[in-house]
Amino acid sequence: MKLAKLVLVIGIVALVGGGYIASQIAWWQGSEQAMAYAAKVDQPPIRILASILFFGAIIVGSIPEKEPKP
């Protein structure tokens, strides 16, 4: 389960970090580029992916870890 949590965290950080970097690049290229990027990101597939990641993180985070027996 630790591996699943680690993979989930790495995936979320990569997606959020990549999105942030892309938004900064779009902003530095000019306001029209930033508006076009914002319009692309505000689409139903992106919202669905964000919801899946959000609820998936809650579900995976709520699964208790098995402690090793001494």
Sequence and secondary structure as in RCSB ss.txt:
>XXXX:A:sequence
MKLAKLVLVIGIVALVGGGYIASQIAWWQGSEQAMAYAAKVDQPPIRILASILFFGAIIVGSIPEKEPKP
>XXXX:A:secstr
 HHHHHHHHHHHHHHHHHHHHHHHHHHHH HHHHHHHHHHHSSHHHHHHHHHHHHHHHHHHHS       
